[in-house]
Amino acid sequence: MRYVALALAAFLAFAAGGRAQDLVVREAYQDATLSGYTRADTTITLSAEVSGRVVAANYDMGDRVGEGPFYEIDDTFITFQVRAAKAALEATEAALNRAKSMEAYLHKEYLRIEKLHEGDRASEVKRDAAKQEWEQARLQIQALSAEKKAREVDLARLVEQRARYDVYAPIGYTVVHRLVEPGEVVNPQVPLARVGDFNTLVVPMCLTSQELAAVRALGETFEANLEGQTATVSIYRVNPEFNETTRKRCLELLIQDYPGERLGGLKLSFAVSVKAEGVLVPKAAVQSRYENPRVQTADGKTVNLLVLGESGDYLLAAEDPRLPVGAKLAPAGNP
């Protein structure tokens, strides 16, 4: 009868959880579903750098921005200033060319008189006067050259200022809001429109350390459910700061591959296995499971359990220094 009882106990232990050497204490994990909503990676507010009346708005809400300007501001007066600066620069260049021509002539004249003076056919006074005229012509060239550079800088400044009358947005961005309509007068730093980069979708989340570790355990990329379709996701950015109030760390997930339309507010969800408080104890090693649950270690020590829950073939028990992770247990029913 003793052999029959031992055989029956061994069978029950095998049916409850496997061989004795498989009965070990494991780390506790619980399944959780994390979710968040998509948004554009970058959102930009457009504003004017100059004052004026808007004469054209070339994109509306939902449009993708192309190469052309988003807003065009009336540039009538700045265009007149650019034309005047170009005319002044042309006049200075003409005066400079005349001065160079005169300098070349006076230089030749000075050399001619210098040669005559060496042959005692021209007085020293005449030679000095020719030299003085030549030097004055050289100084005139220097002055006109400096004036030309100043006018070139002034023209470049006006041309650059003229370019500010066209307000551009990054190519490929999508218009979120258009705040100003044609005919309105705008001033510098006043918001005109908002555009976002919906080509790159991110999902902001704030997670506990255990949840973040569980997400990282999914690998460099993993699949998630995005509005009923499968999307490939990866960790994009992790904020190094820690919120002491919520005890969570914020991060952004990057939507790498998604067949649907890229919009903000799409719900992303995926399952993770999060490390939980406590340890998992095989049910096959638990005696008096409901009234006074306890287990016996491989070295014969009996440890009472504080059961917190159950997961499949395991009980979730409070941590006990006598039951470290990896500790081997005797099957239930052993004497």
KOLDOVO-470146 format. One line per field, with one value per residue: x, y, z of N, C-alpha, C in turn; residue in one letter. Coordinates in steps of 0.2 Angstrom, whole numbers. Example, Ala and Ser with C-alpha at 12.3 -4.5 7.8 and 13.67 -1.06 7.14 Angstrom:
2
n_u <- [66 / 64]
n_v <- [-28 / -11]
n_w <- [39 / 35]
ca_u <- [62 / 68]
ca_v <- [-22 / -5]
ca_w <- [39 / 36]
c_u <- [66 / 64]
c_v <- [-16 / 0]
c_w <- [39 / 39]
code <- [A / S]
END
This chain:
335
n_u <- [4 / 10 / 19 / 9 / 3 / 14 / 16 / 4 / 5 / 16 / 11 / 0 / 8 / 15 / 4 / -1 / 9 / 22 / 38 / 48 / 60 / 56 / 49 / 50 / 53 / 48 / 50 / 38 / 26 / 14 / 1 / -1 / -9 / -3 / -7 / -9 / -9 / -7 / 3 / 9 / 27 / 34 / 28 / 25 / 23 / 19 / 25 / 25 / 39 / 39 / 29 / 13 / 0 / -8 / -8 / -10 / -15 / -9 / -11 / -22 / -31 / -27 / -20 / -5 / 11 / 19 / 33 / 30 / 27 / 19 / 11 / 9 / 14 / 10 / 22 / 25 / 31 / 44 / 49 / 51 / 61 / 71 / 73 / 78 / 90 / 97 / 99 / 106 / 118 / 122 / 125 / 136 / 145 / 147 / 153 / 165 / 171 / 174 / 183 / 193 / 197 / 201 / 212 / 221 / 224 / 230 / 241 / 249 / 251 / 259 / 270 / 275 / 278 / 288 / 298 / 301 / 306 / 317 / 325 / 327 / 318 / 306 / 298 / 301 / 290 / 280 / 281 / 278 / 265 / 258 / 260 / 253 / 240 / 238 / 239 / 228 / 218 / 219 / 215 / 202 / 197 / 198 / 189 / 177 / 176 / 174 / 162 / 154 / 155 / 147 / 135 / 132 / 130 / 119 / 110 / 109 / 104 / 91 / 86 / 86 / 77 / 66 / 63 / 58 / 44 / 38 / 31 / 36 / 34 / 39 / 43 / 32 / 26 / 10 / -5 / -12 / -19 / -25 / -23 / -24 / -32 / -32 / -30 / -30 / -21 / -4 / 8 / 25 / 30 / 17 / 6 / 3 / -1 / -2 / 8 / 11 / 22 / 17 / 22 / 30 / 25 / 23 / 20 / 17 / 20 / 19 / 27 / 29 / 44 / 45 / 36 / 42 / 54 / 48 / 43 / 55 / 60 / 54 / 61 / 71 / 62 / 45 / 28 / 12 / -5 / -14 / -27 / -34 / -26 / -10 / 5 / 22 / 33 / 45 / 55 / 58 / 62 / 67 / 63 / 75 / 72 / 64 / 48 / 43 / 31 / 22 / 30 / 34 / 41 / 43 / 41 / 43 / 36 / 40 / 31 / 35 / 31 / 16 / 1 / -10 / -18 / -9 / -12 / -16 / -20 / -23 / -27 / -15 / -10 / -4 / 2 / 11 / 22 / 23 / 34 / 29 / 25 / 30 / 32 / 31 / 24 / 24 / 8 / 8 / 17 / 11 / 4 / -12 / -19 / -29 / -33 / -22 / -10 / 6 / 23 / 36 / 53 / 67 / 77 / 70 / 63 / 49 / 38 / 26 / 14 / 9 / -4 / -7 / -13 / -17 / -10 / -12 / -4 / 2 / 3 / 2 / 13 / 17 / 33 / 47 / 61 / 65 / 61 / 68 / 70 / 71 / 73 / 71 / 57 / 48 / 37 / 19 / 12 / 22 / 29]
n_v <- [-6 / 6 / 8 / 11 / 22 / 31 / 31 / 37 / 50 / 55 / 55 / 64 / 75 / 77 / 79 / 91 / 101 / 96 / 89 / 86 / 93 / 104 / 113 / 128 / 144 / 159 / 175 / 187 / 192 / 203 / 204 / 218 / 232 / 245 / 261 / 275 / 291 / 296 / 310 / 324 / 324 / 336 / 353 / 368 / 386 / 398 / 415 / 432 / 442 / 455 / 470 / 472 / 471 / 456 / 448 / 436 / 419 / 404 / 391 / 380 / 373 / 356 / 355 / 350 / 357 / 365 / 370 / 383 / 400 / 402 / 413 / 428 / 445 / 462 / 470 / 482 / 495 / 491 / 486 / 497 / 503 / 494 / 495 / 508 / 507 / 499 / 507 / 518 / 510 / 507 / 520 / 523 / 513 / 518 / 530 / 526 / 519 / 529 / 536 / 527 / 527 / 540 / 540 / 531 / 539 / 550 / 544 / 540 / 553 / 558 / 550 / 553 / 567 / 566 / 559 / 569 / 579 / 573 / 574 / 588 / 595 / 598 / 607 / 605 / 609 / 607 / 593 / 589 / 593 / 585 / 573 / 575 / 576 / 563 / 555 / 560 / 555 / 542 / 541 / 545 / 534 / 524 / 529 / 529 / 515 / 510 / 516 / 509 / 496 / 499 / 502 / 490 / 482 / 488 / 486 / 472 / 470 / 475 / 467 / 455 / 459 / 461 / 447 / 443 / 446 / 436 / 422 / 407 / 389 / 373 / 362 / 348 / 348 / 348 / 358 / 364 / 374 / 389 / 405 / 418 / 428 / 433 / 450 / 455 / 465 / 462 / 460 / 460 / 444 / 440 / 426 / 417 / 405 / 387 / 373 / 355 / 341 / 328 / 317 / 311 / 302 / 302 / 294 / 300 / 295 / 292 / 282 / 269 / 264 / 250 / 247 / 254 / 246 / 235 / 238 / 241 / 228 / 222 / 224 / 232 / 236 / 234 / 226 / 234 / 238 / 250 / 259 / 248 / 242 / 235 / 241 / 246 / 249 / 259 / 264 / 281 / 294 / 296 / 305 / 311 / 316 / 313 / 312 / 316 / 316 / 308 / 297 / 293 / 291 / 300 / 297 / 295 / 286 / 280 / 279 / 269 / 261 / 261 / 257 / 265 / 281 / 295 / 303 / 314 / 309 / 296 / 280 / 270 / 254 / 241 / 225 / 221 / 213 / 215 / 217 / 212 / 215 / 203 / 185 / 171 / 156 / 138 / 130 / 116 / 114 / 118 / 116 / 112 / 122 / 132 / 135 / 135 / 140 / 133 / 129 / 118 / 119 / 113 / 109 / 105 / 114 / 122 / 134 / 147 / 154 / 170 / 173 / 182 / 182 / 174 / 166 / 157 / 142 / 145 / 153 / 169 / 176 / 185 / 192 / 183 / 181 / 168 / 162 / 164 / 170 / 157 / 147 / 130 / 119 / 107 / 94 / 95 / 85 / 77 / 68]
n_w <- [0 / 4 / -7 / -17 / -13 / -14 / -27 / -32 / -26 / -33 / -46 / -45 / -42 / -54 / -63 / -58 / -61 / -66 / -66 / -51 / -51 / -59 / -51 / -46 / -38 / -46 / -54 / -52 / -64 / -72 / -84 / -95 / -103 / -113 / -118 / -130 / -139 / -155 / -161 / -171 / -174 / -174 / -171 / -178 / -176 / -187 / -191 / -195 / -200 / -204 / -205 / -213 / -226 / -229 / -245 / -251 / -247 / -248 / -243 / -235 / -221 / -217 / -229 / -238 / -237 / -250 / -261 / -263 / -256 / -240 / -235 / -243 / -242 / -244 / -254 / -260 / -256 / -251 / -262 / -270 / -263 / -265 / -279 / -279 / -272 / -280 / -291 / -286 / -283 / -296 / -300 / -292 / -296 / -309 / -307 / -301 / -311 / -320 / -312 / -311 / -324 / -326 / -317 / -323 / -334 / -328 / -322 / -333 / -338 / -327 / -328 / -340 / -339 / -328 / -335 / -344 / -335 / -330 / -341 / -340 / -347 / -341 / -328 / -310 / -302 / -311 / -312 / -299 / -297 / -307 / -301 / -289 / -293 / -299 / -287 / -280 / -288 / -286 / -272 / -274 / -280 / -270 / -261 / -268 / -270 / -257 / -255 / -264 / -259 / -247 / -253 / -259 / -248 / -242 / -252 / -252 / -239 / -241 / -251 / -244 / -234 / -241 / -245 / -233 / -234 / -240 / -232 / -227 / -225 / -218 / -231 / -235 / -222 / -214 / -214 / -199 / -192 / -199 / -196 / -201 / -214 / -231 / -234 / -221 / -210 / -204 / -190 / -185 / -176 / -173 / -173 / -187 / -193 / -190 / -192 / -194 / -193 / -199 / -206 / -198 / -185 / -167 / -151 / -136 / -119 / -102 / -90 / -78 / -70 / -70 / -81 / -91 / -92 / -96 / -109 / -116 / -116 / -126 / -138 / -151 / -161 / -162 / -163 / -164 / -160 / -170 / -171 / -175 / -185 / -189 / -183 / -184 / -171 / -161 / -148 / -146 / -140 / -123 / -109 / -98 / -86 / -70 / -64 / -48 / -42 / -49 / -50 / -62 / -79 / -93 / -111 / -129 / -142 / -158 / -173 / -185 / -196 / -204 / -212 / -213 / -214 / -209 / -195 / -181 / -165 / -166 / -159 / -150 / -145 / -135 / -128 / -113 / -102 / -86 / -73 / -57 / -39 / -27 / -29 / -40 / -36 / -39 / -41 / -39 / -29 / -18 / -2 / 7 / 0 / 1 / 15 / 24 / 16 / 11 / 7 / 4 / 5 / -5 / 4 / 15 / 23 / 29 / 23 / 26 / 16 / 10 / 0 / -14 / -26 / -41 / -56 / -69 / -68 / -57 / -40 / -34 / -23 / -8 / -6 / 2 / 11 / 13 / 2 / -11 / -28 / -40 / -31 / -27 / -25 / -15 / -22 / -19 / -6 / -3 / 11]
ca_u <- [0 / 15 / 21 / 4 / 2 / 19 / 15 / -2 / 7 / 20 / 6 / -3 / 12 / 16 / -2 / -2 / 14 / 28 / 43 / 50 / 65 / 53 / 45 / 55 / 50 / 49 / 49 / 31 / 24 / 7 / 0 / -4 / -10 / -2 / -10 / -8 / -12 / -2 / 3 / 15 / 33 / 35 / 23 / 28 / 19 / 22 / 24 / 29 / 45 / 38 / 22 / 10 / -6 / -8 / -12 / -12 / -13 / -9 / -13 / -28 / -31 / -26 / -15 / 2 / 15 / 24 / 38 / 28 / 26 / 12 / 8 / 12 / 13 / 11 / 29 / 26 / 36 / 51 / 51 / 53 / 67 / 76 / 75 / 82 / 96 / 100 / 100 / 112 / 124 / 124 / 128 / 142 / 149 / 149 / 158 / 171 / 174 / 176 / 189 / 198 / 199 / 205 / 218 / 225 / 227 / 234 / 247 / 253 / 254 / 264 / 276 / 278 / 282 / 293 / 303 / 304 / 310 / 324 / 329 / 327 / 313 / 300 / 300 / 300 / 284 / 275 / 281 / 275 / 258 / 255 / 260 / 248 / 233 / 237 / 237 / 221 / 213 / 219 / 211 / 195 / 195 / 197 / 183 / 171 / 176 / 171 / 155 / 151 / 153 / 142 / 129 / 130 / 127 / 112 / 105 / 108 / 99 / 84 / 84 / 84 / 71 / 60 / 62 / 54 / 37 / 35 / 31 / 37 / 33 / 43 / 40 / 29 / 22 / 3 / -8 / -16 / -23 / -24 / -26 / -25 / -34 / -30 / -33 / -28 / -14 / -1 / 14 / 30 / 29 / 10 / 5 / -1 / -3 / 2 / 9 / 14 / 26 / 13 / 25 / 33 / 21 / 25 / 15 / 19 / 18 / 22 / 27 / 33 / 51 / 44 / 33 / 47 / 58 / 44 / 43 / 62 / 61 / 50 / 66 / 72 / 56 / 39 / 22 / 7 / -11 / -15 / -33 / -36 / -21 / -3 / 10 / 29 / 35 / 51 / 56 / 60 / 65 / 66 / 65 / 80 / 70 / 59 / 42 / 43 / 25 / 19 / 35 / 34 / 46 / 40 / 45 / 39 / 36 / 40 / 28 / 40 / 28 / 9 / -2 / -16 / -17 / -5 / -16 / -15 / -26 / -25 / -25 / -10 / -11 / 0 / 2 / 17 / 22 / 26 / 36 / 25 / 27 / 29 / 35 / 26 / 25 / 20 / 3 / 10 / 21 / 8 / 0 / -17 / -19 / -34 / -34 / -16 / -5 / 13 / 27 / 42 / 59 / 71 / 81 / 65 / 60 / 42 / 37 / 19 / 13 / 3 / -6 / -10 / -17 / -15 / -9 / -12 / -2 / 6 / 1 / 6 / 14 / 21 / 40 / 49 / 68 / 66 / 59 / 71 / 69 / 75 / 73 / 68 / 52 / 46 / 30 / 14 / 10 / 28 / 29]
ca_v <- [0 / 12 / 10 / 13 / 29 / 36 / 32 / 41 / 56 / 57 / 56 / 70 / 81 / 78 / 82 / 98 / 106 / 94 / 85 / 90 / 98 / 110 / 117 / 133 / 151 / 163 / 182 / 189 / 197 / 203 / 207 / 225 / 235 / 252 / 264 / 282 / 294 / 299 / 317 / 326 / 324 / 343 / 357 / 375 / 392 / 403 / 422 / 437 / 446 / 462 / 472 / 474 / 468 / 450 / 448 / 429 / 414 / 398 / 384 / 380 / 368 / 350 / 355 / 348 / 363 / 364 / 374 / 390 / 403 / 401 / 419 / 434 / 451 / 467 / 472 / 488 / 500 / 488 / 485 / 503 / 504 / 489 / 498 / 514 / 505 / 496 / 513 / 521 / 506 / 508 / 527 / 523 / 509 / 522 / 535 / 522 / 517 / 536 / 538 / 522 / 529 / 546 / 538 / 528 / 544 / 554 / 540 / 540 / 560 / 559 / 546 / 557 / 573 / 563 / 558 / 576 / 582 / 570 / 577 / 595 / 598 / 600 / 609 / 601 / 611 / 604 / 586 / 588 / 594 / 579 / 568 / 576 / 574 / 556 / 553 / 562 / 551 / 535 / 542 / 545 / 527 / 521 / 532 / 526 / 508 / 509 / 518 / 504 / 491 / 500 / 502 / 483 / 479 / 491 / 482 / 465 / 470 / 477 / 461 / 450 / 461 / 459 / 440 / 442 / 447 / 429 / 418 / 400 / 384 / 368 / 357 / 342 / 348 / 349 / 364 / 362 / 380 / 395 / 410 / 425 / 428 / 438 / 457 / 457 / 468 / 458 / 463 / 455 / 440 / 438 / 420 / 417 / 398 / 382 / 367 / 350 / 336 / 322 / 312 / 307 / 301 / 299 / 293 / 302 / 291 / 292 / 275 / 268 / 261 / 243 / 247 / 256 / 241 / 230 / 241 / 240 / 221 / 220 / 224 / 238 / 237 / 229 / 228 / 237 / 240 / 257 / 260 / 241 / 240 / 233 / 246 / 244 / 254 / 259 / 269 / 287 / 298 / 295 / 311 / 309 / 318 / 309 / 315 / 313 / 316 / 302 / 292 / 290 / 294 / 301 / 295 / 295 / 280 / 282 / 275 / 268 / 258 / 260 / 257 / 269 / 288 / 298 / 309 / 315 / 306 / 288 / 276 / 265 / 250 / 235 / 222 / 220 / 209 / 220 / 214 / 214 / 214 / 197 / 180 / 166 / 149 / 133 / 127 / 109 / 113 / 121 / 111 / 116 / 128 / 138 / 136 / 137 / 138 / 133 / 125 / 115 / 120 / 107 / 107 / 102 / 120 / 124 / 142 / 149 / 159 / 175 / 173 / 189 / 181 / 168 / 166 / 150 / 136 / 148 / 158 / 176 / 176 / 190 / 190 / 180 / 180 / 161 / 160 / 169 / 168 / 151 / 142 / 124 / 117 / 100 / 94 / 94 / 78 / 73 / 68]
ca_w <- [0 / 4 / -14 / -21 / -11 / -16 / -35 / -33 / -25 / -39 / -52 / -44 / -43 / -61 / -66 / -56 / -63 / -69 / -62 / -45 / -52 / -62 / -46 / -43 / -37 / -52 / -54 / -54 / -69 / -74 / -91 / -95 / -110 / -113 / -124 / -130 / -145 / -160 / -163 / -175 / -171 / -173 / -173 / -179 / -177 / -192 / -189 / -199 / -198 / -206 / -205 / -220 / -228 / -233 / -251 / -253 / -242 / -253 / -241 / -230 / -216 / -220 / -235 / -237 / -239 / -255 / -262 / -263 / -249 / -237 / -235 / -247 / -239 / -249 / -254 / -264 / -254 / -251 / -269 / -273 / -260 / -268 / -285 / -278 / -270 / -286 / -295 / -282 / -284 / -303 / -301 / -289 / -301 / -315 / -305 / -300 / -318 / -322 / -308 / -313 / -331 / -325 / -313 / -328 / -338 / -324 / -321 / -339 / -338 / -322 / -330 / -346 / -336 / -324 / -340 / -346 / -329 / -330 / -347 / -339 / -351 / -337 / -321 / -304 / -300 / -315 / -310 / -292 / -298 / -310 / -296 / -284 / -297 / -299 / -280 / -278 / -292 / -282 / -266 / -276 / -282 / -264 / -258 / -272 / -269 / -251 / -256 / -268 / -254 / -243 / -256 / -260 / -242 / -241 / -257 / -250 / -234 / -243 / -254 / -239 / -230 / -246 / -245 / -227 / -236 / -241 / -226 / -229 / -220 / -220 / -236 / -232 / -216 / -215 / -210 / -194 / -192 / -203 / -192 / -204 / -220 / -236 / -233 / -214 / -208 / -199 / -187 / -183 / -171 / -173 / -176 / -193 / -194 / -187 / -196 / -191 / -197 / -198 / -209 / -192 / -179 / -161 / -146 / -129 / -114 / -95 / -88 / -72 / -71 / -72 / -87 / -96 / -93 / -100 / -116 / -118 / -117 / -132 / -143 / -154 / -164 / -160 / -167 / -159 / -163 / -171 / -175 / -179 / -190 / -186 / -184 / -181 / -166 / -158 / -143 / -150 / -135 / -116 / -105 / -93 / -79 / -67 / -60 / -42 / -40 / -52 / -50 / -69 / -84 / -100 / -117 / -135 / -146 / -165 / -178 / -191 / -202 / -203 / -219 / -213 / -215 / -204 / -192 / -174 / -161 / -167 / -153 / -151 / -139 / -135 / -122 / -110 / -96 / -81 / -66 / -51 / -33 / -25 / -33 / -42 / -33 / -43 / -37 / -38 / -23 / -12 / 2 / 10 / -4 / 3 / 22 / 26 / 11 / 13 / 3 / 7 / 1 / -7 / 10 / 20 / 27 / 28 / 23 / 25 / 10 / 10 / -7 / -17 / -32 / -45 / -63 / -72 / -64 / -51 / -36 / -33 / -16 / -5 / -6 / 8 / 11 / 13 / -5 / -17 / -35 / -42 / -25 / -28 / -20 / -15 / -24 / -13 / -5 / 0 / 18]
c_u <- [4 / 17 / 16 / 3 / 8 / 18 / 9 / 1 / 11 / 16 / 3 / 1 / 14 / 10 / -3 / 3 / 20 / 32 / 45 / 55 / 62 / 50 / 50 / 51 / 53 / 47 / 41 / 30 / 17 / 6 / -3 / -4 / -8 / -5 / -8 / -10 / -7 / -3 / 9 / 21 / 35 / 29 / 26 / 22 / 22 / 20 / 28 / 34 / 44 / 31 / 20 / 3 / -5 / -12 / -13 / -10 / -14 / -10 / -18 / -27 / -31 / -22 / -8 / 6 / 19 / 30 / 36 / 27 / 19 / 8 / 12 / 10 / 15 / 18 / 30 / 31 / 43 / 53 / 54 / 60 / 73 / 78 / 79 / 89 / 100 / 103 / 106 / 118 / 126 / 128 / 135 / 147 / 152 / 154 / 165 / 174 / 177 / 183 / 194 / 201 / 204 / 212 / 223 / 228 / 232 / 241 / 251 / 256 / 259 / 271 / 279 / 281 / 288 / 299 / 306 / 308 / 317 / 328 / 329 / 323 / 306 / 302 / 298 / 293 / 278 / 275 / 277 / 267 / 254 / 255 / 254 / 241 / 232 / 236 / 230 / 216 / 213 / 215 / 204 / 193 / 194 / 191 / 177 / 171 / 173 / 164 / 151 / 150 / 148 / 135 / 127 / 127 / 120 / 107 / 104 / 103 / 92 / 81 / 82 / 78 / 65 / 58 / 57 / 46 / 34 / 36 / 31 / 36 / 37 / 40 / 38 / 25 / 14 / 0 / -13 / -21 / -21 / -27 / -27 / -27 / -32 / -34 / -32 / -21 / -11 / 5 / 18 / 28 / 21 / 9 / 0 / -4 / 1 / 2 / 13 / 17 / 22 / 16 / 29 / 29 / 24 / 19 / 18 / 16 / 22 / 21 / 31 / 40 / 50 / 40 / 38 / 52 / 55 / 44 / 50 / 63 / 58 / 55 / 66 / 66 / 51 / 33 / 17 / 1 / -13 / -21 / -35 / -31 / -14 / 2 / 17 / 31 / 41 / 51 / 60 / 65 / 63 / 68 / 69 / 77 / 65 / 54 / 41 / 36 / 21 / 23 / 35 / 39 / 42 / 44 / 40 / 41 / 36 / 36 / 32 / 36 / 21 / 6 / -7 / -13 / -14 / -9 / -14 / -21 / -28 / -22 / -20 / -10 / -7 / 1 / 10 / 17 / 27 / 28 / 32 / 28 / 26 / 33 / 29 / 28 / 21 / 14 / 4 / 14 / 17 / 3 / -6 / -18 / -23 / -34 / -28 / -10 / 2 / 16 / 33 / 48 / 63 / 75 / 76 / 62 / 53 / 41 / 29 / 19 / 7 / 1 / -9 / -14 / -15 / -14 / -7 / -10 / 2 / 1 / 5 / 7 / 18 / 29 / 42 / 56 / 70 / 64 / 62 / 69 / 74 / 76 / 69 / 63 / 51 / 39 / 25 / 13 / 16 / 27 / 34]
c_v <- [6 / 14 / 13 / 21 / 34 / 37 / 37 / 48 / 59 / 59 / 63 / 76 / 82 / 81 / 89 / 103 / 103 / 90 / 90 / 95 / 104 / 115 / 122 / 140 / 155 / 170 / 183 / 194 / 197 / 207 / 214 / 227 / 242 / 255 / 272 / 284 / 297 / 307 / 318 / 326 / 332 / 348 / 364 / 380 / 397 / 410 / 426 / 440 / 454 / 464 / 473 / 470 / 461 / 450 / 441 / 424 / 407 / 392 / 385 / 373 / 361 / 349 / 353 / 354 / 361 / 369 / 382 / 393 / 402 / 407 / 424 / 440 / 456 / 470 / 478 / 492 / 497 / 487 / 491 / 505 / 500 / 493 / 504 / 512 / 502 / 502 / 517 / 517 / 507 / 515 / 526 / 519 / 514 / 527 / 532 / 520 / 524 / 537 / 533 / 525 / 535 / 545 / 535 / 534 / 548 / 551 / 541 / 548 / 561 / 556 / 550 / 563 / 571 / 562 / 565 / 580 / 579 / 572 / 585 / 599 / 600 / 602 / 605 / 603 / 607 / 596 / 585 / 589 / 588 / 574 / 568 / 574 / 567 / 553 / 554 / 557 / 544 / 535 / 542 / 538 / 523 / 523 / 529 / 518 / 506 / 511 / 512 / 498 / 492 / 500 / 494 / 480 / 482 / 487 / 475 / 465 / 471 / 471 / 456 / 452 / 460 / 452 / 439 / 443 / 441 / 425 / 411 / 395 / 378 / 363 / 351 / 342 / 349 / 354 / 362 / 368 / 386 / 401 / 417 / 424 / 434 / 445 / 459 / 460 / 464 / 462 / 458 / 451 / 438 / 432 / 420 / 410 / 393 / 376 / 362 / 345 / 329 / 316 / 307 / 307 / 299 / 299 / 295 / 297 / 293 / 285 / 274 / 264 / 253 / 243 / 249 / 250 / 235 / 232 / 239 / 232 / 218 / 221 / 231 / 241 / 232 / 231 / 230 / 238 / 247 / 257 / 253 / 239 / 239 / 238 / 244 / 250 / 253 / 265 / 275 / 291 / 296 / 302 / 308 / 311 / 313 / 313 / 312 / 313 / 309 / 296 / 289 / 294 / 294 / 300 / 296 / 289 / 283 / 277 / 274 / 266 / 257 / 261 / 263 / 277 / 291 / 304 / 309 / 312 / 299 / 285 / 270 / 261 / 244 / 232 / 221 / 216 / 213 / 216 / 217 / 213 / 207 / 192 / 175 / 159 / 144 / 130 / 120 / 108 / 116 / 116 / 115 / 123 / 134 / 140 / 139 / 136 / 138 / 129 / 123 / 116 / 113 / 104 / 105 / 108 / 121 / 131 / 143 / 154 / 164 / 176 / 180 / 188 / 175 / 169 / 160 / 145 / 139 / 152 / 164 / 176 / 182 / 188 / 188 / 179 / 172 / 158 / 164 / 166 / 162 / 146 / 136 / 122 / 110 / 99 / 93 / 87 / 74 / 73 / 73]
c_w <- [0 / -3 / -18 / -19 / -14 / -24 / -36 / -32 / -31 / -45 / -51 / -45 / -50 / -65 / -64 / -59 / -66 / -64 / -56 / -46 / -56 / -57 / -43 / -43 / -43 / -50 / -56 / -59 / -70 / -81 / -90 / -102 / -109 / -119 / -124 / -137 / -149 / -160 / -168 / -171 / -169 / -175 / -173 / -180 / -182 / -190 / -194 / -196 / -200 / -205 / -212 / -220 / -232 / -239 / -254 / -247 / -246 / -250 / -235 / -226 / -219 / -226 / -233 / -240 / -244 / -255 / -261 / -256 / -247 / -237 / -239 / -244 / -244 / -249 / -258 / -262 / -253 / -258 / -272 / -269 / -263 / -275 / -284 / -276 / -276 / -291 / -292 / -283 / -291 / -304 / -298 / -293 / -307 / -313 / -303 / -306 / -321 / -318 / -310 / -320 / -330 / -321 / -318 / -332 / -334 / -322 / -327 / -339 / -333 / -325 / -336 / -343 / -332 / -329 / -343 / -341 / -329 / -335 / -346 / -345 / -348 / -330 / -316 / -302 / -304 / -314 / -304 / -293 / -302 / -305 / -291 / -287 / -297 / -292 / -278 / -282 / -289 / -276 / -268 / -277 / -275 / -261 / -262 / -271 / -262 / -251 / -259 / -263 / -250 / -246 / -258 / -254 / -241 / -246 / -254 / -244 / -236 / -247 / -249 / -235 / -235 / -246 / -239 / -229 / -238 / -235 / -228 / -223 / -222 / -225 / -233 / -226 / -218 / -211 / -205 / -193 / -196 / -199 / -195 / -211 / -225 / -234 / -226 / -214 / -203 / -196 / -186 / -176 / -169 / -176 / -182 / -195 / -190 / -191 / -192 / -195 / -195 / -202 / -203 / -186 / -173 / -156 / -139 / -124 / -108 / -92 / -81 / -74 / -74 / -79 / -93 / -97 / -97 / -108 / -119 / -120 / -123 / -138 / -146 / -158 / -162 / -163 / -161 / -163 / -164 / -175 / -179 / -184 / -186 / -188 / -181 / -177 / -163 / -153 / -147 / -145 / -128 / -113 / -99 / -86 / -77 / -63 / -53 / -39 / -42 / -52 / -57 / -73 / -90 / -106 / -123 / -139 / -153 / -169 / -184 / -197 / -200 / -210 / -219 / -214 / -208 / -201 / -185 / -171 / -162 / -161 / -154 / -144 / -140 / -128 / -120 / -104 / -91 / -75 / -61 / -45 / -31 / -30 / -35 / -39 / -37 / -38 / -35 / -32 / -17 / -9 / 5 / 7 / -2 / 10 / 25 / 21 / 13 / 8 / 7 / 2 / 0 / -1 / 16 / 24 / 24 / 28 / 21 / 19 / 12 / 2 / -8 / -23 / -35 / -53 / -66 / -67 / -58 / -47 / -35 / -25 / -14 / -5 / 1 / 7 / 10 / 6 / -10 / -23 / -37 / -36 / -28 / -23 / -21 / -18 / -18 / -13 / -2 / 8 / 21]
code <- [M / R / Y / V / A / L / A / L / A / A / F / L / A / F / A / A / G / G / R / A / Q / D / L / V / V / R / E / A / Y / Q / D / A / T / L / S / G / Y / T / R / A / D / T / T / I / T / L / S / A / E / V / S / G / R / V / V / A / A / N / Y / D / M / G / D / R / V / G / E / G / P / F / Y / E / I / D / D / T / F / I / T / F / Q / V / R / A / A / K / A / A / L / E / A / T / E / A / A / L / N / R / A / K / S / M / E / A / Y / L / H / K / E / Y / L / R / I / E / K / L / H / E / G / D / R / A / S / E / V / K / R / D / A / A / K / Q / E / W / E / Q / A / R / L / Q / I / Q / A / L / S / A / E / K / K / A / R / E / V / D / L / A / R / L / V / E / Q / R / A / R / Y / D / V / Y / A / P / I / G / Y / T / V / V / H / R / L / V / E / P / G / E / V / V / N / P / Q / V / P / L / A / R / V / G / D / F / N / T / L / V / V / P / M / C / L / T / S / Q / E / L / A / A / V / R / A / L / G / E / T / F / E / A / N / L / E / G / Q / T / A / T / V / S / I / Y / R / V / N / P / E / F / N / E / T / T / R / K / R / C / L / E / L / L / I / Q / D / Y / P / G / E / R / L / G / G / L / K / L / S / F / A / V / S / V / K / A / E / G / V / L / V / P / K / A / A / V / Q / S / R / Y / E / N / P / R / V / Q / T / A / D / G / K / T / V / N / L / L / V / L / G / E / S / G / D / Y / L / L / A / A / E / D / P / R / L / P / V / G / A / K / L / A / P / A / G / N / P]
END
